[in-house]
Amino acid sequence: MIRYPIAIDELYALIEAERPRWRVRATKRSEKLVSVGSYDEKTAIWNEIKAVYMRLQHGKCMYCERQLATGPHSPIEHDMDHFRPKNRIGNWPSHSETSAVSFATGEENETGYYWLAYHPFNLGVACKICNTRMKQDFFPIAGTRGNSGDSLAALVEKEKQLLVYPLGIVDDDPEELIAFDGIVPIPATRSGHKFRRARVIIDLFQLEEREELRRDRIERLIDLDNALKCMNTGEETDRKLAMEDIRRMQDSRSRHSSCVRSACRLYQRNPIGARELFGWAREARNSTI
């Protein structure tokens, strides 16, 4: 995962430019939901602003950094996700057979965060695997479940959420939670709340074992290796192009940029270890062709 920084006023401005008066309509709907005390709408308007989030996230899934399809068939591959579920909240990890999480992650809740159904900092674009298959109606926390009187800032403080919201700066930077050992996501810290957050995120979205993610990260490492070799041995023009390629691969616009950034840091502190990693990546790719 990687951060996509933006202020709430800036996000509202992008939304207004995309769909004038959307905020006014969303506010009225939110007030109705609060009066009812649950999410009970037959139709929704968040898909009207999906393009804003696709641009903000550079066309990547907000959870796994996989590049998403665009064009007329793109809705088949991705959804607008509610970070905090708008309906009931399930009990995780009791529904998961693979999770190694052994600490408390909060209780079930029948109404969910209905009052945040249209809050811009509760929305994002996620691939179908992350949203429909993995996240479902789960929202694990380490603290106390909030209620409709709580602001987002109050919820963050009260709930000590275990998932991380990568848009804006209201939450931890995902790279402070999750690093990479080669293509394998690992907690960036060894203990404490940030360690537990990383463990939940990695387990819930199955970021370590999903084969499509592993293959794509391998290709990214090979691309990085090629650019580093060219930067070190090529002609001046080629070196400049290689440096630009390395910069681009680390940019948040590129898929799996957090994995590439970790590999670049490894190369800086341990070039031999990085070369071994790149050699492994080539062997792994060749074994799957």
MIVEXMI-682191 format. One record per residue (C-alpha): residue number from 1; residue in one letter; x, y, z. Coordinates in steps of 0.02 Angstrom, whole numbers, plus 32768, in hexadecimal, padded with zeros to 4 digits. Layout:
residues N
 num residuo east north   up
 NUM       A    X     Y    Z
...
END
This chain:
residues 289
 num residuo east north   up
   1       M 8000  8000 8000
   2       I 8033  80B3 7FE4
   3       R 7FF3  815E 8017
   4       Y 7F93  81D3 7FA2
   5       P 7F9D  8279 8000
   6       I 7F11  82F9 7FEA
   7       A 7EB7  8373 805D
   8       I 7DFC  8363 8077
   9       D 7DD8  840F 802A
  10       E 7E3D  83E1 7F91
  11       L 7DE0  833C 7F81
  12       Y 7D38  8395 7F8E
  13       A 7D71  840D 7F05
  14       L 7D9C  837B 7E92
  15       I 7CF3  832C 7EB8
  16       E 7C98  83CF 7E92
  17       A 7CF4  83E0 7DED
  18       E 7CC6  832E 7DBE
  19       R 7C11  8333 7DFA
  20       P 7BCD  83E0 7E2A
  21       R 7B61  83E2 7EC9
  22       W 7B90  8330 7EF5
  23       R 7BC5  8369 7FA2
  24       V 7B1D  83BC 7FC0
  25       R 7AC0  831F 7F8C
  26       A 7B34  82B1 7FF4
  27       T 7B1B  831E 808D
  28       K 7A5D  830F 8081
  29       R 7A69  8253 806E
  30       S 7ADF  8246 8102
  31       E 7A68  82AC 816F
  32       K 79DA  8236 8140
  33       L 7A43  819D 816D
  34       V 7A6E  81E7 8217
  35       S 79B5  8207 8239
  36       V 798B  8153 820A
  37       G 7A1E  8109 8269
  38       S 7A54  8091 81DF
  39       Y 7A7B  8087 8126
  40       D 79D7  806D 80CC
  41       E 79EA  80BB 801F
  42       K 79AF  8065 7F82
  43       T 7A26  80C5 7F10
  44       A 7AD2  8113 7F2D
  45       I 7B34  81A3 7EE2
  46       W 7BE8  8179 7F0F
  47       N 7C09  8127 7E66
  48       E 7BEC  81D2 7E17
  49       I 7C95  8208 7E5C
  50       K 7CF7  8167 7E40
  51       A 7D60  81BD 7DB9
  52       V 7DA3  8237 7E3C
  53       Y 7DE7  81A8 7EA4
  54       M 7E2B  814B 7E0D
  55       R 7E91  81E5 7DE0
  56       L 7EC7  8204 7E93
  57       Q 7F00  814F 7EA6
  58       H 7F51  814F 7DFA
  59       G 7EE1  80C1 7DC3
  60       K 7F1E  804B 7E4C
  61       C 7EC2  7FE6 7ED0
  62       M 7EC9  8045 7F75
  63       Y 7EFA  7FA6 7FD2
  64       C 7F69  7F37 7F64
  65       E 7FB0  7FB9 7EE8
  66       R 7F7E  7F4F 7E53
  67       Q 7F5F  7FB1 7DB4
  68       L 7EA5  7FB6 7D8D
  69       A 7E53  7FAA 7CE4
  70       T 7E09  8045 7C93
  71       G 7D85  805A 7C0D
  72       P 7CD3  801A 7BFA
  73       H 7CF5  7F71 7C4D
  74       S 7D53  7FB7 7CE4
  75       P 7CBE  7FA9 7D5E
  76       I 7CCE  7EED 7D4F
  77       E 7D79  7EF5 7DA0
  78       H 7D68  7F77 7E2A
  79       D 7CEF  7FCA 7EA4
  80       M 7CD9  8066 7F09
  81       D 7D01  8026 7FB7
  82       H 7CC8  806A 805E
  83       F 7D62  8064 80CE
  84       R 7CF0  805C 8166
  85       P 7C5D  7FED 8132
  86       K 7BB8  8049 811C
  87       N 7B53  7FB1 8155
  88       R 7B76  7F27 81D2
  89       I 7C27  7EFD 8209
  90       G 7C5D  7E48 820E
  91       N 7CCF  7DF2 828A
  92       W 7D80  7DDB 8246
  93       P 7DEB  7D6F 8248
  94       S 7D70  7CEA 8283
  95       H 7D34  7CDC 81CE
  96       S 7DE5  7CC6 818C
  97       E 7E3C  7C1D 8188
  98       T 7EE8  7C62 815E
  99       S 7EFE  7CF3 81D8
 100       A 7F85  7CE6 825C
 101       V 7F3E  7D7B 82BC
 102       S 7F28  7D4B 8372
 103       F 7EF6  7DF2 83C2
 104       A 7E4A  7E41 83D4
 105       T 7E08  7E9A 8339
 106       G 7D5F  7EDC 8374
 107       E 7CAF  7E98 837A
 108       E 7C28  7E8C 82F7
 109       N 7BB4  7F1F 82DD
 110       E 7B0B  7F1C 8287
 111       T 7AFF  7FD1 824A
 112       G 7BB1  7FF9 8215
 113       Y 7BEA  80A9 81ED
 114       Y 7B4D  80E0 8192
 115       W 7B6E  8199 81B6
 116       L 7C11  818E 8151
 117       A 7BC1  8144 80B5
 118       Y 7BE6  81E2 8053
 119       H 7C7E  8227 80AD
 120       P 7D09  8242 802B
 121       F 7D8C  8200 80A4
 122       N 7D2B  815E 80B9
 123       L 7D2E  8134 7FFF
 124       G 7DAE  80EC 7F87
 125       V 7DC0  807A 7EF0
 126       A 7DEF  7FC6 7F12
 127       C 7DFF  7F2D 7EA4
 128       K 7D77  7EA9 7EB1
 129       I 7DED  7E2F 7F06
 130       C 7E1C  7EA8 7F91
 131       N 7D6E  7EF0 7FA8
 132       T 7CF5  7E62 7F86
 133       R 7D5D  7DC8 7FAF
 134       M 7DCF  7E07 803A
 135       K 7D8E  7EA1 8094
 136       Q 7CD4  7E78 8084
 137       D 7C7D  7EC5 811C
 138       F 7D13  7EBF 8192
 139       F 7D5F  7F52 81EE
 140       P 7DD4  7F14 8277
 141       I 7DFF  7F8B 8304
 142       A 7E67  7F85 83A3
 143       G 7DFE  8002 8404
 144       T 7D46  8029 841F
 145       R 7CCA  802C 838E
 146       G 7C91  80DF 8367
 147       N 7BE4  8127 834A
 148       S 7B8F  81AB 82E0
 149       G 7BC2  8239 8353
 150       D 7C7A  821B 8330
 151       S 7CDF  827B 82B0
 152       L 7D62  8220 8248
 153       A 7DEB  8264 82B8
 154       A 7D8D  8227 8352
 155       L 7D73  817C 8303
 156       V 7E2C  816A 82DE
 157       E 7E55  8192 8393
 158       K 7DCA  8129 83E2
 159       E 7DCD  8090 8372
 160       K 7E87  807D 8352
 161       Q 7E5B  8035 82A8
 162       L 7EC4  7FA5 826A
 163       L 7EAC  7FC4 81B0
 164       V 7EFD  805F 8165
 165       Y 7EA8  80E0 80F5
 166       P 7F29  8111 8071
 167       L 7ED5  81B0 802F
 168       G 7EF8  8258 807F
 169       I 7F5F  8269 811D
 170       V 7EDE  823D 81A1
 171       D 7F31  8194 81C1
 172       D 7FE0  814B 81CE
 173       D 8049  8144 8131
 174       P 8036  808E 80F6
 175       E 80F2  8083 80DA
 176       E 810A  80A1 8195
 177       L 80A7  8002 81B1
 178       I 80D8  7F8D 8122
 179       A 8182  7F72 80D1
 180       F 81BD  7EEB 8057
 181       D 8239  7E5F 8064
 182       G 824E  7E45 7FA9
 183       I 819C  7E2B 7F6E
 184       V 815A  7DFA 8019
 185       P 80FF  7E80 807F
 186       I 8136  7E84 8135
 187       P 8111  7EF4 81CB
 188       A 8187  7F8A 81CC
 189       T 818F  7F82 828A
 190       R 81A8  7EEE 82FE
 191       S 8125  7F10 8382
 192       G 809C  7F85 83BB
 193       H 8000  7FC9 8367
 194       K 8055  7FE9 82C0
 195       F 8093  7F36 82BB
 196       R 7FE3  7EF6 82DD
 197       R 7F9C  7F67 8257
 198       A 8018  7F26 81D7
 199       R 7FF3  7E72 8206
 200       V 7F37  7E8C 81F3
 201       I 7F48  7EE5 814B
 202       I 7FBC  7E62 8103
 203       D 7F4F  7DD3 8141
 204       L 7EA4  7E1B 8118
 205       F 7ED1  7E49 8064
 206       Q 7F43  7DB1 8052
 207       L 7FCA  7E24 800E
 208       E 8052  7DA2 8028
 209       E 800A  7D0A 7FD0
 210       R 7FA0  7D4B 7F40
 211       E 7FF6  7D0B 7EA4
 212       E 7FC4  7D9C 7E34
 213       L 8017  7E16 7EAB
 214       R 80B4  7DAD 7EBC
 215       R 80C8  7DA0 7DFF
 216       D 80B2  7E5A 7DE6
 217       R 812F  7E85 7E6F
 218       I 81AE  7E0E 7E20
 219       E 819C  7E6A 7D7A
 220       R 81B4  7F10 7DD4
 221       L 8256  7ED2 7E23
 222       I 8298  7E97 7D7B
 223       D 826D  7F40 7D2E
 224       L 82CB  7F94 7DBC
 225       D 8362  7F22 7DA4
 226       N 8368  7F4A 7CEA
 227       A 8362  8005 7D0E
 228       L 83EA  7FFA 7D93
 229       K 845D  7F9A 7D1F
 230       C 8442  8019 7C95
 231       M 8461  80A9 7D0C
 232       N 8507  805D 7D41
 233       T 8549  8022 7C99
 234       G 84EC  807C 7C0D
 235       E 8514  8115 7BA7
 236       E 84EB  81BF 7BF1
 237       T 8444  81CD 7B97
 238       D 8415  811C 7BCB
 239       R 8447  8140 7C7E
 240       K 83D5  81D7 7C83
 241       L 8344  8171 7C3F
 242       A 8367  80E9 7CBE
 243       M 8368  8166 7D4D
 244       E 82C1  81A8 7D10
 245       D 827C  80F6 7D09
 246       I 82B4  80D6 7DBD
 247       R 8264  8178 7DF6
 248       R 81C3  814B 7D9B
 249       M 81BB  809C 7DE6
 250       Q 81C8  80E6 7E95
 251       D 8143  8168 7E72
 252       S 8097  8148 7EBC
 253       R 8052  8148 7E0B
 254       S 80A7  80A1 7DE7
 255       R 8062  7FF9 7E1C
 256       H 80B3  7FA8 7EB5
 257       S 811C  8043 7ED3
 258       S 812B  801B 7F8C
 259       C 8180  7F76 7F60
 260       V 81F6  7FD0 7EE8
 261       R 8222  8052 7F6C
 262       S 8251  7FC9 7FE6
 263       A 82C0  7F78 7F62
 264       C 8315  801F 7F3F
 265       R 8339  8036 7FF7
 266       L 8383  7F86 7FFC
 267       Y 83F1  7FAF 7F66
 268       Q 8433  804B 7FBC
 269       R 8465  7FF4 805D
 270       N 848F  7F47 801A
 271       P 84B0  7F3F 7F5D
 272       I 84E7  7E89 7F65
 273       G 8448  7E56 7FBE
 274       A 83E2  7EB6 7F3E
 275       R 843A  7E5D 7EAE
 276       E 8411  7DB7 7EFF
 277       L 835C  7DED 7F0B
 278       F 8357  7E1F 7E54
 279       G 83A6  7D79 7E22
 280       W 8321  7D1E 7E86
 281       A 8299  7D84 7E30
 282       R 82D7  7D50 7D84
 283       E 82DD  7C9A 7DB7
 284       A 822F  7CA5 7E00
 285       R 81E9  7CF3 7D62
 286       N 823E  7C72 7CF3
 287       S 81F8  7BE4 7D5C
 288       T 8146  7C20 7D3C
 289       I 8155  7C3E 7C7F
END
